[in-house]
Amino acid sequence: MIQMRMKKGESVERALKRLKKVMDKEGLLKQLRNNRYYEKPCVKSRLKSARARIRSHSRRAMREMG
């Protein structure tokens, strides 16, 4: 569990910015988005391989261009 204390004289916006940075560093938002809905293991692996395929195609295209 993340606990943040506001520093003396710190604005709420600044504290929220710090909180978001910590949450991003720990990967909490990404994890929450991934666990929003249940996915079967076979669907998860299929999506994972599709993402990897897209990444490899784009990397190969970038290498060929430059």
C-alpha positions in Angstrom: 0.0 0.0 0.0 1.3 3.4 -1.0 1.3 6.1 1.6 2.2 9.7 0.7 2.5 12.6 3.1 2.2 16.1 1.9 5.2 18.2 2.6 4.7 21.4 4.5 3.5 24.2 2.2 3.1 21.7 -0.8 0.1 22.2 -3.1 -2.4 19.4 -3.7 -1.5 19.3 -7.4 2.2 18.8 -6.6 1.4 16.0 -4.2 -0.8 14.3 -6.8 1.9 14.6 -9.3 4.3 12.9 -6.9 1.7 10.2 -6.2 1.2 9.5 -9.9 5.0 9.2 -10.4 5.3 6.7 -7.6 2.3 4.7 -8.9 3.8 4.7 -12.4 7.2 3.6 -11.1 5.6 0.6 -9.3 3.3 -0.2 -12.2 0.1 -0.1 -10.2 -2.1 1.5 -12.9 -0.9 -0.9 -15.5 -1.6 -3.8 -13.2 -5.1 -2.4 -12.4 -5.9 -2.0 -16.1 -4.8 -5.5 -16.9 -6.8 -7.0 -14.1 -10.0 -5.1 -14.8 -11.5 -8.1 -16.6 -10.7 -11.8 -16.3 -9.1 -13.2 -19.4 -8.6 -16.9 -19.9 -5.0 -18.1 -20.0 -5.3 -19.1 -23.6 -6.6 -15.7 -24.6 -3.8 -14.0 -22.6 -1.1 -16.0 -24.4 -2.7 -15.4 -27.8 -2.7 -11.6 -27.1 0.9 -11.7 -25.8 2.1 -13.4 -28.9 0.2 -11.0 -31.2 1.8 -8.0 -29.4 5.2 -9.6 -29.8 4.6 -10.2 -33.5 3.6 -6.6 -34.0 6.6 -5.3 -32.1 9.0 -7.5 -34.2 7.4 -6.3 -37.4 7.7 -2.7 -36.5 11.3 -3.1 -35.4 12.2 -4.9 -38.6 10.5 -2.1 -40.6 12.5 0.6 -38.7 15.7 -1.3 -39.3 15.0 -1.4 -43.1 14.2 2.3 -43.2 17.2 3.6 -41.4 
